[in-house]
Amino acid sequence: MEALKFLSDDDVKAMHEATMKVMSEVGIIWTHQPSLDILLSAGCSMNGNRICMPADLVMDSIAKANKRPQIRGRNGTINKLGSGELFFHNLGGARDVFDARTGTRHAATVEDCISAIRVLDALPNCNNVTPFFTPPDVANEMMALHMYRQTLSNTTKPVQGPGIQFGHDVKYAVEMAAVIGIQPHELTLSLSPVSPLTMHDVAAQAIMDMANAGVIHANLPAPTGGATSPMTITGSLVQQSAESLAPLVLAQLINPGCGVIYCGRLGLLEPRTGLIWGGVELGISSAGTVQLGHYYGFSVNVYGFSTNAHTLDAQNAFERGLNASLPALAGADELSGIGEMEAGVMGSFAQMVLDNELAKSVHRQRQGLSADADHLALEVINTVMNTNRNYLASKHTLKHLRAGEMALTKLAERNSWDTWEEKMNRKQMADYAADEAERILKEHIVEPLSPQQEAELDKIMLAAEKDVVKKK
């Protein structure tokens, strides 16, 4: 199916040209001297405390990057980004858990952190797993490593992330990945520049460490339109692109050819509350990010299942449906947010299960329609009309049911009112999702790491704790 365009080719080119002007004339606040030395020696210049990167250097860096990285899980699964497939992964870093049974929320526990990964491991349409909840009582300097450690033991799928802040995160994440057989070029790490257009010293050092290690860079700018970026979506996309490309330039100067995923997490300001808005504009922003990233040839990762909703209600359903469909139809390579609620502050096990179903329907949307002879079915129509049979008995019907002409869901209610009321006790889709999440947690077994691997991971974490304490 041909990708849906929200921007004309001329619009995308104009946004590219505006991005180059931001990077070469406006510049990015950057004070980390070791990385500045590298950038300045490559032809960049300073505008006060802002580094300005010439367009030819930016484009040369884009050309050198590996734009089709592959992510591998310890079960051997390889996600080939940029292959035309759409991959889904979950929200990362939620603070709270929504309990679909009681309609209440609580701060995530260590058990919740582990259970979330186990549920995601079981969901067939969650293709890679990001550490979901932030564990309690963990120092900020060790947060990413604790999240990554928990994830490695509880999924065999490719692991996306974690989001990092510090250079030491890179060193120990690479060591932990090696324990399960994952090489640096198969490992993604995410780092967020600060909007607007600011690269703090610790982030610049982390970019250098990522490049030296050879990991895949999934830089995650997250501007808020109307607050930390322009109110206009295209203006914010230009700034977001500059924030994504600036660390790429540094990385390619250090390690030409290291892997890059073009990411964007643009949200718009809800002026009545001051929070991030999760309406249809978020889906449009993600679709625009896809087009701009594809202009440069990158595989693109954007928001998908995003909502401001606090419960599994109608708002939740229509916001995440729109925000997943629009970038998917625009040709996104990865969509994030399985399980996300309350604009990323909260998550839910039932929501993860619901999003697994939604992902299946999104895949069906992207499949589109076919008008070849088999799908036009003239021979089948003729046979049915000449034999007074119906289509239920046709092999053609069974063939295309099996081939996925319909995205049959396990959770949606398809009975009559009487059956639903009398036999199903008026259960709704969210009830079935909660049932399924509970079943997974009771029955799903993740292939365990060996005792030696577990011991080695614990040893690495202990070394990291000592290293961080020493630095502090």
C-alpha positions in Angstrom: 0.0 0.0 0.0 1.4 3.4 -1.0 2.2 5.6 2.0 -0.3 8.4 2.9 1.2 11.9 2.5 0.3 14.7 4.9 3.0 16.9 3.3 3.8 17.5 -0.4 7.3 16.8 -1.6 7.8 20.6 -1.8 6.6 20.9 1.8 9.1 18.3 3.0 11.9 19.9 1.0 11.1 23.3 2.6 11.2 21.7 6.0 14.6 20.2 5.3 15.9 23.6 4.2 14.5 25.2 7.3 16.2 22.5 9.4 19.5 23.1 7.8 19.2 26.9 8.5 18.4 26.2 12.2 21.5 24.0 12.5 23.8 26.3 10.5 22.6 29.7 11.6 20.6 29.5 14.8 22.7 26.7 16.4 22.4 24.4 19.4 23.3 25.3 22.9 26.4 23.2 23.5 29.1 23.7 26.2 30.8 20.2 26.5 34.3 21.0 25.5 35.6 17.5 24.4 32.7 17.2 21.9 33.0 20.9 20.9 36.6 20.2 20.0 35.5 17.5 17.6 32.8 19.5 16.0 34.8 22.7 15.6 37.7 20.7 14.0 35.1 19.4 11.5 34.1 22.9 10.3 31.4 23.9 12.8 31.5 27.4 14.3 30.2 29.0 17.5 27.5 31.6 17.8 27.9 32.6 21.5 27.2 29.4 23.4 25.6 27.7 20.4 27.3 25.4 17.9 26.4 25.9 14.3 26.7 23.0 11.9 27.1 23.6 8.2 24.6 21.9 6.0 27.2 20.0 4.0 28.6 18.5 7.2 25.1 17.5 8.3 24.3 15.9 5.0 27.6 14.1 4.9 27.0 12.7 8.3 23.5 11.5 7.3 25.0 9.8 4.2 27.5 7.9 6.4 25.0 6.7 9.0 23.7 3.1 8.9 20.0 4.0 8.4 18.8 0.3 8.3 20.0 -1.1 11.7 18.9 -4.5 12.9 17.8 -5.2 16.5 18.2 -8.8 17.8 16.6 -10.6 20.7 18.2 -13.4 22.7 15.7 -15.8 21.1 17.3 -15.0 17.7 14.5 -12.8 16.4 15.9 -10.0 14.2 13.9 -6.8 13.5 15.1 -5.3 10.2 14.3 -1.7 10.5 13.5 0.1 7.2 12.6 -3.2 5.5 9.0 -2.0 4.9 7.7 -3.8 7.9 6.0 -2.0 10.8 7.2 -2.9 14.3 5.5 -2.1 17.5 7.0 -1.6 21.0 5.7 -0.3 24.3 5.9 2.9 26.3 9.0 3.3 28.4 9.4 4.9 31.8 5.9 5.1 33.1 5.6 6.0 36.8 2.1 4.7 37.7 0.0 1.5 37.2 -3.7 1.7 36.3 -5.7 -1.2 37.7 -8.4 -1.9 35.2 -10.4 -4.0 37.8 -10.7 -1.3 40.4 -10.3 1.8 38.3 -7.6 3.0 40.6 -3.8 3.7 40.2 -0.7 3.1 42.3 3.0 3.8 42.0 4.8 1.0 40.2 6.5 -1.6 42.3 9.4 -3.9 41.4 6.9 -6.6 40.8 4.9 -4.4 38.4 8.2 -3.6 36.5 8.8 -7.4 36.0 5.2 -8.3 35.3 5.0 -5.7 32.6 7.9 -7.2 30.7 6.4 -10.7 31.0 3.1 -9.5 29.6 4.8 -7.8 26.7 6.9 -10.9 26.0 3.7 -12.9 25.5 1.9 -10.4 23.1 2.5 -11.4 19.5 2.1 -7.9 18.1 4.6 -6.3 20.5 7.8 -6.8 18.4 10.4 -5.4 20.7 10.3 -4.5 24.4 11.3 -1.3 26.2 11.7 -1.2 30.0 8.1 -0.1 30.9 7.9 1.1 34.5 10.4 3.1 36.5 11.4 1.0 39.6 10.9 2.6 43.0 13.7 3.7 45.4 16.4 3.7 42.7 18.8 6.6 42.3 18.4 8.6 39.1 22.0 7.7 38.1 21.2 4.0 38.2 17.6 4.1 36.9 18.2 3.1 33.3 20.5 0.3 34.2 18.0 -1.2 36.7 15.3 -1.0 34.1 17.5 -2.7 31.5 18.6 -5.4 34.0 15.0 -6.3 34.8 14.1 -6.5 31.1 16.8 -8.8 30.0 15.7 -11.6 32.4 12.0 -11.3 31.5 11.8 -11.2 27.7 13.5 -13.1 24.9 12.4 -10.5 22.4 14.7 -7.7 21.0 15.0 -4.9 23.6 14.5 -1.3 22.5 16.3 1.1 24.7 16.6 1.9 27.5 16.5 5.7 27.5 19.8 6.8 29.1 21.1 10.1 30.6 24.8 9.3 31.4 27.9 8.0 29.8 28.2 5.2 32.4 24.8 3.9 31.2 26.4 3.1 27.9 29.4 1.1 29.3 27.3 -1.1 31.5 24.4 -1.6 29.1 26.9 -2.8 26.5 28.4 -5.2 29.1 24.9 -6.6 30.0 23.9 -7.0 26.4 27.1 -9.1 25.8 26.0 -11.5 28.5 23.0 -12.5 26.5 24.9 -12.5 23.2 23.8 -9.1 21.8 26.6 -7.1 20.1 26.8 -3.3 20.4 25.6 -2.8 16.8 22.4 -4.7 17.7 21.7 -2.7 20.8 19.7 0.6 20.7 20.1 3.3 23.3 17.9 6.4 23.5 18.9 9.9 24.7 16.8 13.0 24.7 18.2 16.5 23.9 16.6 19.2 25.9 14.2 21.4 23.9 14.6 24.0 22.7 17.9 23.1 21.0 20.1 22.3 24.0 22.6 19.5 24.5 23.7 19.4 28.1 27.2 18.2 29.0 26.2 14.8 30.4 24.2 14.1 27.2 27.0 15.2 24.9 29.4 12.8 26.8 26.8 10.0 26.5 26.6 10.6 22.7 30.3 10.3 22.5 30.3 7.1 24.6 27.5 5.6 22.4 29.4 6.4 19.3 32.6 4.9 20.6 30.8 1.7 21.6 29.1 1.4 18.2 25.5 1.1 19.5 22.5 2.2 17.6 21.5 5.8 18.3 17.8 6.3 18.8 17.9 10.0 19.8 14.6 11.1 21.2 13.8 14.8 21.1 10.5 15.5 22.8 9.5 19.1 22.2 6.2 20.5 23.3 4.6 22.7 20.7 3.6 26.1 22.2 6.0 25.7 25.2 9.4 24.4 24.1 8.9 24.6 20.4 6.7 26.6 18.0 2.9 26.2 18.2 2.8 25.3 14.5 3.3 21.6 13.9 5.7 22.0 10.9 7.7 24.6 12.9 8.0 22.2 15.8 9.0 19.4 13.4 11.8 21.5 12.0 13.2 22.1 15.5 12.7 18.5 16.4 14.6 17.4 13.3 17.5 19.7 14.2 17.5 18.2 17.7 17.6 14.7 16.3 20.3 15.4 13.7 22.7 17.4 15.9 23.9 14.4 18.0 24.0 12.3 14.8 26.7 14.6 13.4 28.9 14.1 16.5 28.3 10.4 16.4 29.3 10.0 12.7 32.4 12.1 13.2 33.5 9.7 16.0 32.3 6.4 14.4 31.2 6.8 10.7 28.6 4.2 9.9 27.2 3.6 13.3 23.5 2.9 13.4 20.8 5.6 13.7 17.0 5.5 14.1 15.3 8.8 13.3 12.9 9.4 16.2 10.5 12.1 17.3 8.2 12.6 20.3 6.6 15.9 19.5 3.5 16.7 21.6 1.4 19.9 21.7 0.6 22.0 24.7 -2.9 21.7 26.1 -3.4 25.4 26.9 -6.2 24.8 29.4 -4.0 22.5 31.6 -0.4 23.0 30.6 0.0 19.3 29.9 0.9 17.5 26.7 -2.1 17.2 24.3 -2.8 13.7 23.0 -5.4 14.5 20.4 -5.3 13.9 16.6 -2.6 16.6 16.2 -0.2 14.1 17.8 -0.9 11.5 15.1 -0.5 14.2 12.4 2.8 15.3 14.0 4.0 11.7 14.0 3.0 11.3 10.3 5.0 14.4 9.5 8.0 13.1 11.4 7.8 9.9 9.3 7.9 11.9 6.0 10.8 14.1 7.1 12.8 11.1 8.4 12.1 9.2 5.2 13.3 12.2 3.2 16.8 11.5 4.6 16.4 7.8 4.1 16.1 6.8 7.8 14.0 4.2 9.4 11.6 6.2 11.7 10.2 5.6 15.2 7.3 7.8 16.4 4.5 7.8 18.9 1.6 5.4 18.1 -0.6 4.5 21.1 -0.9 7.8 22.8 -3.7 9.3 24.9 -4.3 11.7 27.8 -7.0 9.3 29.1 -6.9 8.1 32.7 -9.1 5.0 32.2 -10.0 2.5 29.4 -12.7 4.8 28.1 -14.0 6.2 24.8 -11.4 9.0 24.8 -8.7 6.5 25.2 -9.9 4.4 22.3 -10.4 7.2 19.8 -7.2 9.1 20.6 -4.9 6.0 20.4 -6.7 4.7 17.3 -6.1 7.9 15.4 -2.6 8.4 16.7 -1.6 4.9 15.7 -3.3 4.8 12.3 -2.0 8.1 10.9 1.7 7.5 11.2 1.2 3.8 10.3 -0.4 4.8 7.0 2.3 7.4 6.5 4.8 4.5 6.4 6.3 4.5 10.0 8.9 1.8 10.6 8.3 1.6 14.4 5.4 2.8 16.5 5.8 3.2 20.3 3.4 3.4 23.2 1.8 -0.1 23.7 0.3 0.2 27.2 0.6 4.0 27.5 -2.0 6.1 29.4 -2.1 9.6 30.7 0.4 10.9 28.2 3.1 8.5 29.3 2.8 9.0 33.1 0.8 5.8 33.6 0.4 2.3 32.1 -1.8 -0.7 32.4 -1.5 -4.4 31.8 -5.0 -4.5 30.3 -4.1 -1.6 28.0 -1.1 -3.6 26.8 -3.4 -6.4 25.8 -5.8 -4.0 24.1 -3.0 -2.4 22.1 -1.9 -5.8 20.9 -5.3 -6.2 19.3 -5.2 -2.6 17.9 -1.7 -3.3 16.4 -3.2 -6.3 14.5 -5.9 -4.0 13.0 -3.3 -1.4 12.1 -1.4 -4.0 10.2 -4.6 -4.8 8.3 -5.0 -1.1 7.5 -1.5 -1.0 6.0 -2.2 -4.1 4.0 -4.8 -2.2 2.0 -6.8 -3.8 -0.8 -6.0 -5.9 -3.8 -7.7 -6.0 -7.2 -6.0 -9.0 -8.6 -8.1 -11.8 -10.2 -8.2 -13.9 -7.1 -9.5 -11.0 -5.0 -12.0 -9.8 -7.6 -13.4 -13.3 -7.4 -15.3 -13.3 -10.7 -15.0 -17.1 -11.0 -16.3 -17.6 -7.4 -19.3 -15.2 -8.0 -20.1 -17.1 -11.2 -19.9 -20.5 -9.5 -22.1 -19.4 -6.6 -24.8 -17.9 -8.9 -24.8 -21.0 -11.1 -25.0 -23.6 -8.3 -27.4 -21.8 -5.9 -24.8 -22.2 -3.2 -23.6 -19.6 -0.8 -20.1 -18.2 -0.2 -19.8 -19.9 3.3 -19.2 -23.2 1.6 -16.6 -21.8 -0.8 -12.9 -22.8 -0.4 -12.2 -19.2 -1.6 -13.9 -17.9 1.6 -11.8 -20.1 3.9 -8.6 -19.3 2.0 -9.0 -15.5 2.5 -10.1 -15.8 6.1 -6.9 -17.6 6.8 -4.9 -15.1 4.7 -6.1 -12.2 6.9 -8.7 -10.5 4.8 -10.4 -9.8 8.2 -8.4 -8.8 11.3 -10.3 -11.1 13.6 -9.9 -9.9 17.2 -10.1 -12.0 20.3 -11.4 -9.3 22.6 -14.0 -7.2 20.7 -17.7 -8.0 21.4 -19.4 -9.5 18.3 -22.5 -11.1 19.8 -26.1 -9.9 19.7 -27.5 -7.8 22.5 -29.4 -10.8 24.0 -26.4 -13.1 23.9 -24.2 -10.3 25.3 -26.6 -9.6 28.1 -27.6 -13.1 29.0 -24.4 -15.2 28.5 -21.6 -12.6 28.5 -22.8 -10.7 31.6 -22.4 -7.4 29.7 -18.6 -7.8 29.8 -16.8 -5.2 27.7 -13.6 -5.3 25.7 -11.6 -3.9 28.7 -12.9 -6.7 30.9 -11.7 -9.3 28.4 -8.3 -7.5 28.2 -7.9 -7.6 32.0 -8.8 -11.3 32.0 -6.2 -12.0 29.3 -3.5 -10.0 31.2 -4.2 -12.0 34.3 -4.0 -15.3 32.3 -0.7 -14.3 30.8 0.8 -13.5 34.2 -0.4 -16.8 35.5 0.5 -19.0 32.6 3.2 -17.4 30.4 6.7 -18.7 31.1 9.7 -16.7 29.8 12.7 -18.8 28.8 15.1 -18.1 31.7 18.6 -17.0 31.5 21.2 -19.4 32.9 22.3 -19.1 36.5 25.7 -18.0 35.2 24.1 -15.3 33.1 22.1 -14.0 36.0 25.2 -14.0 38.2 27.2 -12.1 35.6 24.4 -9.5 35.2 24.3 -9.0 38.9 28.1 -8.6 39.0 27.9 -5.9 36.3 25.2 -4.0 38.3 27.3 -4.2 41.4 30.2 -2.7 39.5 28.0 0.0 38.2 26.7 0.9 41.7 30.3 1.2 42.9 31.3 3.3 39.9 28.4 5.7 40.3 28.9 6.1 44.1 32.6 6.8 43.5 31.7 9.5 40.9 29.2 11.1 43.2 
